[in-house]
Amino acid sequence: MPGRFIRSKDLNFFDTVNKELLGNPQTSKDGIINQEVIVYKVSVYETETNLYGEASQGKRYQQGVKLTCLIEAEDFDFETNEFGPNANQNATFAFLRQQLIDADYVPDMGDVVEWNYGFFEINAINENQLIAGMQENNHSVICTAFLTDPTKVGIARSRGY
């Protein structure tokens, strides 16, 4: 529902421009920015837990979903200890809310994003980018994530999406 100073025509224009910029891998429509990621949701029913509700033998993930988004990644930070160097990196993935609805995907903390030959575990989700400050015009979902060890994730890159 449009507000006093914004019309539904303006909202439709805003959405159209953003969809053309990002594209949509589900419809094979390329966009101008065209940054694609594969997102894996934790499979709660397949993950075995211990007495404390923690994953006892590692998390299991559902089939990946290919999405486009805006990505802002920090520089690598290397830490060296007795086991050798360890790379750390934080990244922010900004998804269009409507694209997530179309793909039937709801991001949760603990989900994994595959991007740039690495796996990033989502640790925070922010959904407060409101057009004209109105709740029904929630526009994007922004996920912050950290680079995680691929052996802890247990997702094979050849698995596909």
N, C-alpha and C positions, 0 to 999 in steps of 0.2 A: 504494500500500500504506500503510495507516494506521500510525501510530507507537504508542508505548506510551500516550501521554496524549491522543491524538486518534483518533477513530474515523472510518470511511468515511462514516458518517451525518453527522458534523460537516462533513467536506469537501464533501459534496453540498449541505448547507444553505448553506455559505459560497459555493459556486459559483452556486447558485440566486439568492441575494440579490444578488450582483454582476451577474448577467445581467439581473435585473429593473431594477436601477439604471441600467445602461448601455443596455439594449436591443440589438437586432441588425438592421442595415439589410438583411442578406441575406434575413431572414425577414419583413421589414416589421413587426417588433415594436418598438414605441416603448418607451423606457425613461423613467425619471424625470429623469435628467440629460440624455440625448439630445444630446450633443455629437458631431457627425459631421465626419469629415475624409475626404478622398480621397487615397490614397497611390499614388504612381507608382514602380514599380520600374525601375531602369536596365536597358535592353535591351542586353546585352553584345554580342550578335551583330549588331545594327544600328548600333552606335556604332563609327565609324571611329577608329582609333588611329594615332598617329605612331610613330616609331622608339623613343621612350621609354615607350610604353604609355599615353600621355595622349590624351584625346579631342581629335582634331584639329579637328573642325568642330562641336563641341558634342555633348552626350550625347543619346541617343535613349531614350525611355521607353516602357514597355509600357502597355497600357490600365489606367486607374486602378481601384482597389478602394475602395469606400466602407466605412468602419469607424467604430465609435463608440469613444470613449476619454475619459479625463480629461485636461484641458489646463490647464497652468499656464504662463502667459506673463508675461515680464517687461515692464516699461514700455519704450516706444520711447526710443531714444537717437539724437538727431539730430546728425550731424556735417556741418559745412559746409566745403567746399573751393572751389577755383577753378571747379569745374563745377556748384556749387550744393549744396543740402542732400541728405544721404543718410541714410536711416532704417536703424537697426540694431535688431534685437530677437531675443532668445533665447526658446525655448519648450520645454516638456517635454510629451511625449505618452505617456500610460500606457495600454497596451492589455491586455485580458485575453488570456492566452496561448491559451486554448481558442478564442476568437473568431478569432485569427490562424490556428489550425489549421483551423477550419471554412472560412475564406475562402481557404485554401491560399496564404497569404502569409507569407513570412519576411522581416522587415525587414533591410536591409543599410545600411552607411554609404554615403552618396551618393544614396539614394532621396529622393524629394521628397514632402512632405506639403502638400496644399493646404488652407488654413484661414484664415478671416477675410480673404478677398480677397488673400491673400498666399501665397507659396511658401516653405516651410522645408526646407532640406536637412539630412538627418540626419547628425550628426557623431559620435554616440556611442550605444551600445546597452547597456543594463544588464538582466540577467535574474537578479537574485539575491534576489527576494522569494519566499522559501521558506516555505510554511506548516509550522509546527512544525520548521523547520530541516532538512527532508528534501528531497533533490534531486528525488525523484519528485513532489513537491508544488509544483513551480515554478508560480507563479500568474500573474505578469504580466511584460510586456516594456515597459521604459521607454526611450523614445528622446528624446535631447536634440537640438535642431536650431536652426539660425540662419536668419533671414530672408535670402533670396537675391533677386537681381535677376531679375524675371520674364523679361527678354529673354535672360538667360543660360540659363534653363531650357528655353525653347522649347516650353512646353505651352500650348496655347490653352485658355482657360477654357470655351469653347463645345464643347470636345472631348467632354465628358461623362465617364461612368465605366462 
